[in-house]
Amino acid sequence: MGKIQVGTASWTDRTLLDSGWYPQTANNPEKRLAFYAKQFPVVEVDATYYGPPNEQTTKLWAERTPAGFTFNIKAFSLLTGHPTKVSSIYQDLRPETEKKNVYPGDLAPQTYEEIWTRFLSALDPLVEAKKLGALLFQFPPWFGIRKSNKEYMLEVAARCKPLRPVFELRNASWFEGANQNETLDFLRAHKLPFVSVDMPQGHRSSVPPVVAATADLAVVRFHGHSDKWTSKDIHQKFGYEYSPGELAEWAPRLKELADQTATTQVFMNNCYSDYAQRNATTLIDLLDD
């Protein structure tokens, strides 16, 4: 069986800081990250979706964590085709527009290329420290199954090489009927890691909890089952605490997945209070059993 790494999708959320999960001695960013890294071997950085990282920040992350610790980085929203705030783009690359949000097509080609270059190069300190895991490309709900979107996934893999992108699909068309096998076969043919998700069902962005290995790396993300999934309040959206029974049902599925991979990464993304941290700890205990 391959190794299973369990962590969370945040370590700095304000509600987590208020929850009391961190000891009083972990009273600054450096100490909090060091404490987190003693509890879990991996973390997913989602802040990089809202604004690209800078090299000084990733250098500090590398310095503040022990050898063997792993950071997964969520791709900047512009690189996955999401609407992106102009104010979040590098200041010298911001387009002259009255729009608050822009898409890749709103930028000059050379600007778009430069954003890709800066995003990836900012990760160099993590690469040099051997602490960079995968790059999460979570596509928007309108990114459905079609040839152009498959080609873009291949383009992403080529742009990132030798870094490792993983792919989370948020449009159910990828998994409807025969499309599911087509999707997984496509990913396997190109050795592209698939991101399995557990999430609320019945919404436009809902996809089924398909668990599958398509490469030597697999990722599973737990988004919770909040009945307020469509809320614009992120804490209402992700504020769901899994019961021990729910996590126990997942443990054998994760072990089976790990039998087919070298590494399986599991992230609790139910980031409200210390729900994710406590659920991750419970899941680790279940997997150890």
Disulfide bonds with the S-S distance in Angstrom:
none
